Amino acid sequence: MAHRRHYRVFGAALTAALLLTACTGQDDEPGSDRSNTAAGQRGVDRVLEPLPAEIPDELRPYYDQRLAWEDCGPTGFQCATLRVPLDYAAPQAADDLELAVIRSRATGSGDAEGSLLANPGGPGASAVEFVRAFAGVGFPAEIRERYDIVGVDPRGVGESEPIECLSDAEMDEHTQVDITPDSAAETATLQQANDAFARGCAEDAGELLGHVSTVDAARDMDVARAALGDEKLTYVGYSYGTLLGATYAGLFPSRAGRLVLDGAMDPSLPAELLNRDQTAGFNTAFTAFAEDCAQRSDCPLGKDSPQDAGQRLSTFFDQVDAEPLPTGEERELTESLATTGVISAMYTQRYWPRLREALTDALDGDGAGLLSLADDYYERLPDGSYGNLMFANAAVNCVDQPPAFSGPAEAEDAVPAFREASPVFGRNFAYATLICTDWPADPTGQAGRVEAQGADPILVVGTTRDPATPYVWAEGLTAQLDSATLLTYDGDGHTAYARGITCVDSAVNAYLLSGTVPPDGKRC
C-alpha cells in the first residue's frame, strides 16, 4: 500500500513510547495452532469486557445526531463534523469534542453496502488525510464501487482538536537528542527533553490529554457508525488501527460487522513486551534488507552476512554519535536522526534503494539522505513544519497502559534483552519507552485480551516480515478473538492489503463484499 507517510504503533517512534507475489492456500505449519501461539502464552489474562448493548439515555443525543455533509474537494469528497463527549462516564455538552469526518461516495450505480471506515494507524495518523489521499485510487475498484470510504480523525489527531506539544523549532531540537545516553549528563538531557515534551502536551491539551485512549476512540467510532446510519461497523484498520478495531469489537461485539485488521497488534501484551517484540521485528526487516543489499552492486554495508552488515551499521552510528555529519542545512545528522532514517526505510521495500544511496552518502560524510528519511518518519515538511502525528502518538500510547519502565535505570537494565532482540536497534528502543515514564496524564487502560464473543467473523492479516507489527502479534490477536481468521502474507513491509498483492486483495475483497472469510491457514 503506497502510504505517503509511515503509520506506526507503540514503540516504533524514537520520540514516542513505543507504517507483488503469487498466493496459494496451505495448511497451518506445525506448531502454528492459533490456540497455542507464543504471543497468546505471553499475554496477560485480563479480558476486555463488552459494554451494555443498550445505549444509555445520557449518550442518546450523540447517537441520534446526523451528519451535515458539505463538499470539500477534491471532487467527490464530502466532510462533516461529529460531536462526541469528552468523558463518556460524565458527558457534559460544554465539554464536547468535534471530530473531523470525510467520505468518498461509492462510485457504482447499484446498491451500496454502506460505509467502510478506514484508519491508517499511528496512533496519531490522520484518517481524514488517509482517505483524501488514498480512497480514490488506493482501495480496489470493486470496494470503491460498493462502499462509501469514510475517515474519522480520532480525538487529538489531525483535524480533530489536534494535540500540539512543541513548536517546530523545539521539535527539531527534540529529534536530535541522543536517545542512547552514554553518561549521566546525556541521561539527564534525555530526561529533560522528555519532560519538556510532556509539559508541552499538557499545556496544549489540558483535560483532553487524559481522554485520548483507544477505548475512547473506539467509543467514538460507535457514535460515528450510528451517525452514518449503519447497523454494524464495517472497517479496515492498519497497524495501530487493528488495536482500535479489535477494541471496538471487544466493546461492541453485537455491532461489529466485517472488520479487517491488517498489520495486527496484540492487545494482551504489556508495554515492555510490545516494545521488545517490535525491536525484534525491525531486526527481521533489517536482516531482509541486508540480505537483499548484499546482492546489489551499490550495497554500502558489504556482501557478507547480515550480522556483519549490522556491525558495520552500528559502528557508523557510533561514529555519528561522536561527530554528527553535515547535511547541507543548519541541522546536522545526529545518531538519533541517523537511526530514525534507517528505521524509516524498514517500513517498505520501496525505500530500500533510497536507503542504500543514503547510507553510501553518509559513509562518505554526507548525512542529507538519512536526514530526509528521518524527516519523512517524523512528518517534517520541507518548510520545517511538523504534523501532529508524533504528539498524538505519545499521548495515546501513554494513557493506554502503564509505561514499560519507571526510569533510565530500568531501561538500562533491559538493554541486554533488547539487544538480544536487535543488536543494532535494541538500545534505542529500550530508551525510547521513557517518554511515558512521567507522563502528566495517568494511564486509563491496561493490557488485556480481546475476545469479542458473539461478533461476526473478523479477518486478521499478518505479514511474516513486518517490521512494525511482528507476525507473532497477528497470531496472538487471532488466537484471542472468538471469531477471527488469519490471512498470512509471506513477505516484507508493513501491512499487506491494497498494496497490489493479488492474493491478499482478492481474499480481503471477498470478505468485505460477501462476508466470505478465506480458509483457515491461507497464505499468500
N, C-alpha and C positions, 0 to 999 in steps of 0.2 A: 504494500500500500504506500503510495507516494506522499507521505506526510511532508509538508513544508518544514515542520519543526518536529522535534522529538517529544514523545509523550512518555513520561516516566512515572515510576512508582516509588514506594517507600524505600529509601536508601540509595536510590540511583544518583540523586543530585549531591554533589560535593558541597553545596551550600545547605541543602536540607537534610533532615534526618532520613534518614533514609535518603523510545518511544523505540510460469517458470519451469515447474517439474511435472512429470507424469505421476499418476496415482493408481494404487491398487488397494483393494481391501484385503486385510490379513487378519489372522487370529492374533490374540494377545500373545506377546512374548512371554517366556517362562518367568514367573515371579512378578508379573505385572498386574495381578488381580487387584482391581481397584479398591477392594475392601481391606487390603493389607499393604498399602503403599507406605514408603518410608515417611512421607510427609504426614500421612494420617496418624502414624505412630508417634510422631514428634509433637503434634499439635496438642493444645490444651483440651480438656474435656467439656468445658463450658459450652453451652449451646445457645445461640441467639433465638429467643422466644418470639413467636409472632405477636403482632398487635391484634386487638379485637377486630373482627371483620366489620362490625358496625361502626360507622363514622360518628364520633362524639358530637353532640349538639354544638359545642363551642367551636368546632372546626368546620361545621357545615357551611358557613359563609365562604370559606376558602374553596371548598369542593364544589360549590354551586356557581362559582364565577365562570363567565365565558370570556374568551379572549377576543380583544378588539384588534383584528389584523389590519395592517397597513402595508402597502408595497414598500420595499426597502432595497431595491436593486442589489445585484444585477437582476435583469428581467427574470421574473418567475419566483422571486423570493418575497415572503411576507414576514413582518416582525410584529411582536406584541409584547406585553408585559404581564407577568404572572405575580400575583400577590400571595405571599406566604407569611406565616407568623415567625418572628424571631425565635420564640421559645414555644415549642409545641406543648409543653407542660403548663404554660400560663400565657396563652395568646392574648395580646393587647393590640388593638388596632393602631395605636400610636407608635408601636414598635415594629410594625410590619415591614417586611423587605420586599423589594421589587426585583424580580428575576427577568433577565432578557431571554426571549424566545424567538427562534427563527424557524421557518419551514420552507421547503421546496415542494410545491404541489406535485402530486402524482401526474405523470405525463401521458398515461394511457387513456384510451377512450372508454374502456369498460369499467366495471365496478372496482372501486379502490378497496384495499384491505384495511385502510385506516392509517394511523400514524406509526412510523418507525422512529423511535427516539434513538439518537446516537450520542455516545460520549467517548472522546478520544483518550481520556486517561489523565495522567498527571501524578497525583491530584493537582489541579490548577490549570490544565489545558482548557481553552475555551471551546465549548461545544458549538457556540454560535459561529465562531470563526471557522471551525472544522466543517460545519455544514455549508457555510457560504463558499468555502474554497473547494470542497470535496463532493458535495451531494450531487452536483450537476454533471460530474464527469467520473467520479471515482467508483461509486457503487455500480454494480452490474445493471445493465439497462432494464432487465426484467423486474428488478427490485424497484427501480425508479418509476417504472410504469404503474406499479400497483400500490405503492406506498407514498404518502407524504413523508418526506425525510425531515425530522424535527430535531433541533438542538436547543437545549436549555442550559444556559450557563449556571453552574451551581453557585450558591451563595458565596460571596467573597472572591469570585472568579470572573475574569473577562469583563463583561458589561453588567454583571450582577453585583453592584456595590463592591467593587474590587478592593482588596486589601493591598495597600502600598506601604512598604516598610522602610525603604531607603530611597534617597534621591538617586538619580542616575550616576552622579559623581561618587556618591557613597557606595553604590553598588559596584562600580569599577574597583574601588579600594577593597571591598569585601571579597570579590572574586580572586584577588591577588594574595590574600592572606595565606600563609603557609599552613596547609591542612595536616602536615606531618611534622609536628614540632620536634626539634632536636635538643631543646634546652628549656629550662624553667621560664626564661624570658619569652621564648616563642610560644610556649603553652599559655602563658598569661595573655599574650597578644591575641591568640586564637579565642580564648575565653572572652576577652574584651570585645572582639568582633562579633561573637555570637550574642553577647549581651546587648550590644548596640542594635543588632538586627531585631532581636526580640522586643526591645523597648520601642523601636520604631513601629513594629506591627501593633503593639498595644496602644500606642498613642494615636495611630491612624484608625484602627478598627474599633476600639472601645469594647462595648459589650458584645459586639458581633464575634470577637475573637474566640469566645467560649461556645459559639453556636455554629461552627462550620464543620462539624463532624460528618462522617459518611452516613451515619444514621439520619442526621438532619437532612442531608442531600437526598437520601432515599425517600424520606417522607415528602420532600418537595416534589419528587418525581411522581408520587401517587396523586398529589394535587394536580400536577400537570396532566397526568393521564385523564383525570376526571374533567378538567377544563377543556381538553381536546375532544371529549365525548367518546372515549374508548372504554369499553368494559374491562379490558385487560391490557396490560402493558406489553407492547412488542418493542424489542430493544436490541441494539448491538453496542456492546461495550468493549473497549480495547484497554489492555494494561490495567491501570487503576480502575478504569471503567468496569472491569469484571468484578472488583470488590463492591463497587456501587450497585451493580446489577444483582450480585448474589445477596447483598444486604437487603435489597428490595424484595427479593424472593423470600428471604427469611422472615421479613416483617409482614409481608402481604402475600402469602402463598396462594390464596384463592384468586388474587388479581394478577398473578404472574402469568403472562402468556408465553409467546415464543421469545426466549431470551438467548442471545448468542454472546458468549463470554470468551473473548479471544485474547490470548496472552494472559492467562489466568493468574490471579493471586490466590494464596491460601489464607483465608481469614483466621484459621486456628493457630497461626504461628505468632509468638510474641516478637517484639521488635528486634531483639538481638539475632534470633534465628532468621528473620526476614532479611536483615542486612547481610548476615553471613552467607545465606543461600544466594543472594544476589551477587555478592562478591565472587562466588564460585561460577555463577552464570556469566559474568563478564570475563572470567578466566577461560571458560569454554569458548566464548566468542573470540577472545584474543588468540587462543590456540588455532582456531579455524582460520583466522586472518593470517597468522604466521605461517601456517602450512600452505595457504594459497600464495602468500608473498614469496615464499622460497622457490616457487615455480616461475617467478617473474624476473625478467632481466633487470628491472628497476627496483628490486627489493632492497631497502636500506638496512634491514636487520639481519642480513646474511642468509645463507642457504642451508644452515644446519638445523638442529631441532627447534621446536617451539620454545623449549626451556632455554636454549642458548639465545634465541631472539628475545625472550623475556628478560634475560640477564642483561643483554645489551641495552634494552629499553630502560631498565632500572638504573643502569649506570648513567644513561643520558639524563634521567630525572634528577639523579644526584648532582650531576654537573650543572643543570639549570638551577637547582636549589642553591648552589654556591655562587653561580654567576648567571642571572637572567639574561635572556637573549634579546637583542634589538628586533623590532618588528616593523620599522618604518613609520611608526607613530609614537606618541608620548608613552603609551603603555608598553612595558616590557613583557616578555613571555616568562612568567614565573613557573616554578614547579607545579603549583596548583593549577594554573591555566593550561600548562602542557599536558598534565594528566587528564584534565577535563576534555581537552581536544581529542586525545586518543579515545577516551570513553565515548565521546560523541559519535565517533566513526564506527563504533561497535554495533550500533543500532540497526544498520542496514549495509548489505554488501555494496550498495551503490556508492558508498563513501570510501570503500577500500582503496580505489585508485587515488582518490584525493588524499587519503592518509599516507599512502606510500610517498607521494610527492611532498607532503608537508613534513614528514619525518626526514626525507632526504635533505630538504632545505634546512631543517633545524639542525641536523648533524653537521651542516656546513655553516652554521652560525646565524641563520635567518629564521626567526620564530613566527613570521607573519601567517604562514599556512595553518599552524596549530592554533594560533590565536583566533583565526577565522572560524575554525571548527568549534572552539570553546564558545565563541560569541553565538554561533548557531544554537548551541546547547542551552545557553543562558537567555535566549531570546533578546540578545542585544542587536539592535538595528544599526545600519550604517551611520545614522545621525547621533549615535551614542545613547539612545533611549532604550529602556527595558520594558518588556511586558510584565504582567504581574504573576506569571506562572510560578516563579521561584518563591515569591512571597506566600501565595496560596498553598504551594506545595508544603512548605514548612508548617503553615497554620493548620492545615487539615491533619497532616501526619502527627503533629504534636498533641492534638486533642483526641485523636482516635484511640491511642493506647499509651501506657506509661513509657518513658524513654528507655532505651536499651541500657544505658549506663548512668550512674549517678555523678560522674565527673571524669576528668582526664585520667585519674589513677586506674579506674576500672577499664577505661578504653585501652590504656596501655597494657593492662593485664590480658586483655582479649586479643592483642595484636598477633600472638603466635597462632591462635586458631584462625584468625582472618587471613594470615599469611599462608597457612596451610590450604585455605580455600583459593587464594591467589597470591603467589609470591610477588607479583608486580603491583597489584592494586590493594592488597589486604590492609596495609597500614592506613591508606587513605580512607577506606570505607569504615574502618573501626572508629577513626576520629570524626568522620562526617556525622555520626549519630549524635554528637554532643550539642547540636543546635537545639534539641528538645530538652536538655537537662534542666535548665532553669527557665522554662517557658512561662510567660506570665498568665496563661490560662491553664487551669488544671485539666488533665485528661478526663474525658467524659465517657470513654469506652474502654474495652479490653479485648484482647484476642479471644476468639471463640469460634467453634464450629458453626457452620450454617447448614441446616438440613432441609428447610423449606418443604416439610412433609405436606403432601397434597397438591403441590404445584404441578402444572403441566410439564411435559418433557422439556428439559433445558439442554442446550448444546454448548459444551465447553470445547475450545480449540486450543491446542498446545503445540508449540514449535520446539523441536528437540534441542536446538542450539540457540534458543532465545537468550540474549544476554541479560535483559532487564527482568523478565519474569520466567525463571527457570522452569523447565518442563515438569519437574517434580511437583511444582505448585499446581499445575493443571491436573496432575494425577490426584493430588491431595484434595482439591476442590471437588473433583468428580466423585471421589470416594465419599465426601460428606453429603453432597446434595442428593436428596432422596430420588430424584427423577432425572439425573444427569447422564448424558452420554458424552464420551470423549472422542473427538476427532483429532488425529495426530498429523502434523506436517513434519516430515523428516527433512529439516533444512535449517538455514541460517536466517538471522534477522529477528526483529521484534514484531510479533503478530503475523497473521497469515491471510485473513480474509480480505478480499478486494485488492490483492496485490497482483492479480493476473495469474494466479495459480489455479488452473482449470479444475483440478480435482477438488480443491478446497472450496472454490467458489460454487461449483455445482452442488456440493453437499450442503453448504450453508443456504444457498438459494432455495433448494428443495424444502429445507426445513422452514424457512421464512414464508414460503408461498403455500405450502400444503401441510406443514407440521410434521413432515416425514423426517425422522432422525436417521443418520447413517448407521450401518451395522456396528455393533459394539466392537471396538478394536480396529476400526477403519483407519488406515494410514495412507498418507499422500506423499 
